[in-house]
Amino acid sequence: MPHRRRFAVLCVGIWLHAADSLVTATVSPALVDDIGGVAYINWTLLLYEVGAIVAGAAAPMLCQRMGIKRLFGIAALVYGGGCLVAGYAPAMGVLLAGRLAQGIGGGMMLSLCYLAIQAWFAPSWWSRLFGIVSLIWGAGSLLGPLVGGIFAGLHVWRMAFFVYAAQAAALWVLAFLWLPAHAPSPQPAKSWAVLPLLVLSTATLLIAESGVANSITMSVLESVLGAGLLYVAARLDRGESSRLFPVQVLDFRHPVGAGLLMVFALSAATTGFWAYGPLILKILFGTQPLVAGYILAGEAVAWSLATLAVSKAPVSADRCLIRVGATLVALGAGGYAVAVPAGVLAGMVLCGILQGMGFGLCWPSIVHRMARFSDAAERPLAVASPDTMQRIGYAVGAAAVGIAANLSGLAAGISGAAAKSAAFWVFAAFVPVLLLALMCAWTFTARDDLTPRATT
C-alpha cells in the first residue's frame, strides 16, 4: 500500500505538468479578448517550456541537497502559485510570469518522478511504472487542451488555472502525507550546467523578442544573435561535467548529432498550431476553441496509438520507422499552411493525426538508435537527450513562430487581414526547417556499422 500511494502522488504530478503545458493553446482567444497582449500569446508556451527545461535540469542536484519529498512539495507550491498568478492576471505580463512559475514547478515534478521511481521501486518494476507514466502523459496531453477549450467556451478561462491550482494544493497535501521523508544524500551534490542553460534561455528570449521588435533591422539582428547563442550554449554544454547532451551534439555527420538536430527541427516546426491555431480560427471563421482542442487531442491520441503499434518492432526496422515518421510529421506540419487559411477542419484534423502518428512511429526508434551509437559511458545521457532536445525545440519554435505571426500584422492588433496572412506564414515559414529535419533523418539512419566514438 505505501508504494501505491507514493506512485499515485508521482502520477498526479505528471498529470498536472502534461495537462497544463498546452492548456493556454485553447484559452488563448478568450484571454486575449480579456487582457490583450496578442503579440505575446506565443510566450505563454515559450516561458512554460523554458521554466520546465531549467527546473528539470536542476532537479537532480537539488534533490541530493534537499531530498525528494521536500523538493516535490516545493515544486507543487511553485506550480500552484503560478496557476494563481495566471488566474488573477490583469495583464499579459503578469500572466507570463505565472506561466514561467508553472513551467518551473511542472518541470521539477516531471524530473522528480523519474528520480523517485529509481530510488523507491525495485528495478524489476521500472519498465512497468515508466509505461504507466507514459500513458498518464498521453492522457494529460489529450485532456489539457480540451479542459482549456471547455472553460474558454464558457467564458471563464481563468477557472482553468484555478482548477489546476486546487489540484496542486491537493498534491502538496498528499506529498506531505504519503511520500517518505528520506534524508538528503550524504554525497556531495553534483553540479549542473548553469551557464549553458542561462545562454540557452537568453537565446530563446532574444528570438521571441525579435518577433515584437519595432523595426525589421532589429528583428533580424535579434534573431541572428539568438541563433548564435544557441550554438554557444551547445558548445558550452560540451565542456560541462554534468552535460545535457552527448559530446557529438554538434557533429551533424555523426548519427547522434544528426538525430538530435532532427528532433530539434521537427519539434520547433510543429508549434504553430499550438501557439496560434485556435486564435486564428476564431478570428477568421468563428471556430470555438473546443474544436481546436479536439484537433490537438487527435494528435496526442495518434502519437500514443502509433507508439503502441511499433512497441514490438525489431531493431532492424528503425531506419524505416524514423524516415517514415519524420516524413509524416513534415507533411502534417506543412499541410497546416494549406488547411488553416482555407478553414478546412477535416484537413486540420488530418494534419494533426499525421504529426502525432509520425512522432509516435519514430520516437522509440530514435531513442534506441541514440543508445546504439553513443559511447557506453554516455548511454543514459544519450537516451534522455531526445526528450530534452524536444523541449528546447518547442521553446525555440514557440519563440520563432511569433516572428511570422507578428510580422503578418498580429502585433498591431487583431484583424481579419492579419489573421489571414498569419494563417499561412505561421506554418509556411517552417518549411525550410522541415526540409532540414528530413535531411537529418536520412543522415541519422544512413549507416548501421558505425563504431561509436570515444568520449572526449
C-alpha positions in Angstrom: 0.0 0.0 0.0 2.7 2.6 0.8 4.3 2.0 -2.6 0.9 2.5 -4.3 0.4 5.8 -2.5 3.9 7.0 -3.5 3.3 6.2 -7.1 -0.1 7.8 -7.0 1.4 11.1 -5.9 4.0 10.9 -8.7 1.3 10.3 -11.2 -0.7 13.4 -10.1 2.4 15.5 -10.7 2.9 14.0 -14.2 -0.8 14.7 -14.9 -0.6 18.3 -13.9 2.6 19.0 -15.9 1.3 17.3 -19.1 -2.2 18.7 -19.0 -1.2 22.2 -18.2 1.6 22.5 -20.7 -1.0 23.1 -23.6 -3.9 24.5 -21.7 -3.3 28.0 -23.0 -3.5 26.7 -26.6 -7.3 26.7 -26.4 -7.8 29.5 -23.9 -5.7 32.0 -25.9 -8.6 33.6 -27.8 -10.6 34.2 -24.6 -7.6 35.6 -22.6 -6.6 37.9 -25.5 -10.1 39.3 -25.6 -10.0 39.9 -21.9 -6.4 41.2 -21.1 -4.9 41.8 -24.6 -1.3 41.1 -25.4 -1.9 39.2 -28.7 1.7 39.9 -29.7 3.0 37.8 -26.8 0.5 35.0 -27.0 3.2 32.5 -28.1 5.2 33.4 -24.9 2.6 31.5 -22.8 4.0 28.3 -24.3 7.6 29.6 -24.6 8.1 30.6 -21.0 6.4 27.4 -19.7 8.9 25.3 -21.7 11.9 27.4 -20.7 10.9 27.1 -17.0 10.5 23.3 -17.4 13.9 22.9 -19.1 15.8 24.8 -16.4 14.0 23.2 -13.5 14.2 19.7 -14.9 18.0 20.1 -15.3 18.4 21.4 -11.8 16.2 18.7 -10.1 18.9 16.0 -9.6 21.3 18.4 -7.9 18.6 20.0 -5.7 17.3 16.5 -4.9 20.6 15.5 -3.5 20.6 18.5 -1.3 17.0 18.6 -0.1 15.5 15.1 -0.6 12.7 14.1 -3.0 9.8 14.7 -0.6 10.8 18.2 0.4 11.6 19.2 -3.2 8.4 17.7 -4.6 6.4 19.7 -2.1 8.2 22.9 -3.1 7.6 22.2 -6.7 3.9 21.7 -6.1 3.7 25.0 -4.3 5.6 26.9 -7.0 3.4 25.3 -9.7 0.2 26.1 -7.8 1.3 29.7 -7.1 2.0 30.1 -10.8 -1.6 29.0 -11.5 -3.0 31.5 -9.1 -0.9 34.3 -10.6 -2.0 33.4 -14.1 -5.7 33.1 -13.0 -5.8 36.5 -11.4 -3.6 38.2 -14.1 -4.8 41.7 -15.0 -2.4 41.9 -17.9 -0.4 39.7 -20.2 2.9 40.4 -18.4 1.5 39.1 -15.1 0.1 36.0 -16.9 3.5 35.3 -18.4 5.2 35.4 -15.0 2.6 32.9 -13.8 3.3 30.6 -16.8 7.0 30.7 -16.1 6.4 29.6 -12.5 4.1 26.9 -13.7 6.8 25.6 -16.0 9.4 25.6 -13.2 7.1 23.7 -10.9 5.9 21.3 -13.6 9.3 20.6 -15.0 10.6 19.9 -11.5 7.8 17.4 -10.7 8.4 15.6 -14.0 12.1 15.1 -13.3 11.5 14.1 -9.7 9.0 11.4 -10.9 11.7 9.6 -12.8 14.2 10.1 -10.0 11.7 8.8 -7.4 10.8 5.7 -9.4 14.5 4.7 -9.5 15.0 5.5 -5.8 11.9 3.9 -4.3 11.0 1.0 -6.5 12.8 -2.2 -7.4 14.4 -2.3 -10.9 12.1 -5.1 -12.0 9.2 -2.6 -11.7 10.8 0.3 -13.6 9.7 -0.7 -17.1 6.0 -1.2 -16.0 6.0 2.1 -14.0 7.5 4.1 -16.8 4.9 2.7 -19.1 2.1 3.9 -16.8 3.8 7.3 -16.6 3.8 7.4 -20.5 0.0 6.6 -20.5 -0.7 9.4 -18.0 1.4 11.8 -20.0 -0.6 10.9 -23.1 -3.9 11.4 -21.2 -2.7 14.7 -19.9 -1.7 15.9 -23.4 -5.1 14.7 -24.7 -7.3 16.3 -22.0 -5.3 19.5 -21.3 -6.4 21.4 -24.4 -10.0 20.0 -24.0 -10.1 21.4 -20.5 -9.0 24.8 -21.7 -11.5 24.7 -24.5 -14.4 23.9 -22.2 -13.6 26.8 -19.9 -12.9 29.2 -22.8 -16.3 28.2 -24.3 -18.0 29.0 -21.0 -16.2 32.5 -21.0 -14.5 31.6 -17.7 -10.9 31.0 -18.9 -9.5 32.0 -15.5 -11.2 29.0 -13.9 -8.9 26.7 -15.9 -5.9 28.0 -13.9 -7.8 27.9 -10.6 -8.8 24.3 -11.2 -5.1 23.3 -11.6 -4.2 25.4 -8.6 -6.6 23.4 -6.5 -5.1 20.2 -7.8 -1.7 21.4 -6.9 -2.8 22.2 -3.3 -4.2 18.6 -3.0 -1.0 17.3 -4.4 1.0 19.1 -1.8 -1.1 17.6 1.0 -0.7 14.1 -0.5 3.0 14.5 -0.8 3.3 15.6 2.8 1.3 12.6 4.0 2.4 9.8 1.7 5.9 10.4 0.5 8.8 9.0 2.6 11.0 11.6 4.3 14.4 10.2 3.5 17.4 12.3 4.4 19.3 14.0 1.6 22.2 12.2 0.0 25.4 12.4 2.1 27.4 12.5 -1.1 28.3 16.0 -2.5 25.6 17.2 -4.9 26.7 17.0 -8.5 26.9 20.4 -10.2 24.5 21.2 -13.1 25.1 23.1 -16.3 24.1 26.6 -15.2 25.9 28.7 -17.9 24.7 26.6 -20.9 21.1 26.8 -19.6 21.4 30.6 -19.0 22.7 31.1 -22.5 20.0 28.9 -23.9 17.3 30.8 -22.1 18.7 34.1 -23.3 18.9 32.9 -26.9 15.2 31.7 -26.8 14.0 35.0 -25.3 16.0 37.0 -27.9 14.4 35.1 -30.7 11.0 35.7 -29.2 11.7 39.3 -28.6 12.7 39.7 -32.3 9.1 39.0 -33.2 7.8 42.1 -31.5 10.8 44.4 -32.4 9.9 47.9 -33.7 12.0 47.5 -36.9 12.9 44.8 -39.4 16.6 45.6 -38.7 16.3 45.0 -35.0 14.2 41.8 -35.6 16.9 40.4 -37.9 19.7 41.3 -35.5 18.0 39.7 -32.5 17.1 36.6 -34.5 20.7 36.1 -35.7 22.1 36.8 -32.2 19.7 34.3 -30.7 20.6 31.7 -33.2 24.3 32.3 -32.5 23.7 32.0 -28.7 22.0 28.6 -29.3 25.3 27.4 -30.9 27.3 28.9 -28.0 25.0 27.1 -25.5 25.7 23.8 -27.2 29.5 24.4 -27.2 29.5 25.3 -23.5 27.5 22.2 -22.7 30.3 20.0 -24.2 32.7 21.4 -21.6 30.5 20.8 -18.5 31.0 17.9 -16.1 27.2 17.4 -16.0 26.0 17.8 -19.6 22.6 17.9 -21.2 23.7 16.2 -24.4 26.3 13.7 -25.6 29.6 15.2 -26.9 28.5 14.6 -30.6 25.6 17.1 -30.3 27.3 19.5 -32.8 28.7 16.8 -35.1 25.9 16.6 -37.6 27.7 13.9 -39.7 27.5 11.6 -36.7 24.2 9.7 -36.1 23.8 11.2 -32.6 24.3 14.8 -33.8 22.1 14.3 -36.8 19.4 12.7 -34.7 19.3 15.4 -32.2 19.2 18.1 -34.9 16.3 16.2 -36.5 14.4 16.1 -33.2 15.0 19.9 -32.6 13.9 20.8 -36.1 10.7 18.6 -36.1 9.8 19.9 -32.6 10.3 23.6 -33.5 8.4 23.3 -36.7 5.3 21.8 -35.1 4.5 24.6 -32.5 2.5 26.8 -34.9 -0.9 25.3 -34.3 -0.5 25.1 -30.6 0.5 28.7 -30.3 -1.8 30.4 -32.9 -4.2 27.9 -34.4 -7.2 28.4 -32.0 -6.8 32.2 -32.2 -6.6 32.3 -36.0 -9.5 30.0 -36.4 -11.7 32.1 -34.1 -10.8 35.4 -35.8 -11.3 34.0 -39.4 -14.1 31.5 -39.0 -15.6 32.0 -35.6 -14.5 28.4 -34.6 -14.9 27.6 -30.9 -11.7 26.9 -29.0 -13.0 23.5 -28.0 -12.8 22.4 -31.7 -9.1 23.3 -31.8 -8.8 21.3 -28.6 -10.2 18.2 -30.3 -7.6 18.6 -33.1 -4.8 18.8 -30.6 -6.3 15.8 -28.8 -6.4 13.9 -32.0 -2.7 14.5 -32.4 -2.0 13.2 -28.9 -4.1 10.0 -29.5 -2.4 9.3 -32.8 1.0 9.6 -31.1 0.0 7.1 -28.3 -1.6 4.6 -30.7 1.4 4.7 -33.1 3.8 4.2 -30.3 1.9 1.2 -29.1 1.8 -0.2 -32.7 5.6 -0.2 -33.0 6.4 -1.2 -29.4 7.5 -4.7 -30.5 9.1 -3.7 -33.8 12.6 -5.2 -34.3 15.6 -3.0 -34.1 16.2 -3.6 -37.9 13.1 -1.6 -38.6 14.4 1.6 -37.0 15.6 3.1 -40.3 12.3 2.7 -42.0 10.3 3.9 -39.0 12.4 7.0 -38.5 12.3 8.0 -42.1 8.6 7.4 -42.5 7.8 9.1 -39.1 9.8 12.2 -40.0 8.1 12.4 -43.4 4.6 12.2 -41.8 5.5 14.9 -39.3 6.7 17.1 -42.2 3.6 16.5 -44.2 1.3 17.3 -41.3 3.2 20.4 -40.2 3.4 21.7 -43.8 -0.2 20.8 -44.5 -1.4 23.3 -42.0 -0.3 26.1 -44.3 -3.0 24.9 -46.7 -5.7 23.7 -44.4 -5.8 26.6 -41.9 -6.1 29.5 -44.4 -8.9 27.6 -46.2 -10.7 26.8 -42.9 -10.9 23.1 -43.8 -11.3 21.4 -40.4 -11.0 17.9 -41.8 -7.7 18.9 -43.3 -6.5 20.2 -39.9 -7.6 17.0 -38.2 -5.6 15.1 -40.8 -2.5 17.3 -40.3 -2.7 16.7 -36.5 -3.0 13.0 -36.9 -0.1 12.9 -39.3 2.1 14.8 -36.9 1.1 12.6 -33.9 1.4 9.4 -35.9 4.8 10.4 -37.3 6.2 11.2 -33.8 4.7 8.0 -32.4 6.2 5.8 -35.1 9.7 7.2 -34.9 10.2 8.1 -31.3 11.1 4.7 -29.8 13.5 4.1 -32.7 15.1 7.4 -32.2 15.9 6.5 -28.5 17.1 3.0 -29.5 19.4 4.4 -32.2 20.8 7.0 -29.8 21.7 4.3 -27.4 23.3 2.2 -30.2 25.6 4.9 -31.5 26.6 6.6 -28.2 29.6 5.8 -26.1 28.9 3.2 -23.4 29.6 5.8 -20.6 27.2 8.3 -22.2 24.4 5.9 -23.0 22.0 7.1 -20.2 22.6 10.7 -21.3 22.0 9.8 -24.9 18.8 8.0 -24.2 17.4 11.0 -22.2 18.7 13.6 -24.7 15.9 13.4 -27.3 13.3 14.4 -24.6 15.5 17.4 -23.6 16.1 18.4 -27.2 12.4 18.2 -27.9 11.6 20.6 -25.1 14.2 23.0 -26.4 12.8 22.7 -29.9 9.3 23.5 -28.6 10.6 26.6 -26.7 12.6 27.9 -29.7 9.8 27.1 -32.1 7.3 28.9 -29.9 9.6 31.9 -29.9 10.2 31.8 -33.7 6.6 31.3 -34.7 5.8 34.7 -33.1 8.1 36.3 -35.6 6.0 35.0 -38.5 2.7 35.9 -36.8 3.6 39.4 -35.7 5.3 40.3 -39.0 2.0 39.3 -40.6 0.3 42.1 -38.6 -0.9 40.5 -35.4 1.4 42.6 -33.3 -0.5 45.7 -34.4 -3.8 44.2 -33.2 -6.4 41.6 -34.1 -7.8 41.9 -37.6 -9.1 39.6 -40.3 -6.3 40.6 -42.8 -3.6 40.0 -40.3 -5.1 36.7 -39.2 -5.4 35.6 -42.9 -1.7 36.3 -43.5 -0.6 34.7 -40.3 -2.7 31.6 -41.1 -0.3 30.9 -43.9 3.1 32.2 -42.7 2.9 30.7 -39.2 3.2 27.3 -40.9 4.9 28.0 -44.2 7.8 29.8 -42.6 8.9 26.5 -41.1 9.0 24.5 -44.4 12.8 25.0 -44.7 13.2 23.7 -41.1 11.1 20.6 -42.1 13.4 20.0 -45.1 16.4 20.2 -42.8 14.8 17.7 -40.5 14.3 15.3 -43.3 17.9 15.6 -44.4 19.0 14.9 -40.8 16.6 11.9 -40.7 18.4 10.3 -43.7 21.8 11.1 -42.2 20.7 9.7 -38.9 19.8 6.4 -40.4 22.4 6.2 -43.2 24.7 3.6 -41.6 24.3 0.7 -39.2 28.0 -0.2 -39.0 29.4 3.0 -37.4 31.7 2.4 -34.4 30.8 4.8 -31.6 33.4 7.4 -31.0 35.4 7.7 -27.8 34.2 10.3 -25.3 36.2 13.5 -25.5 
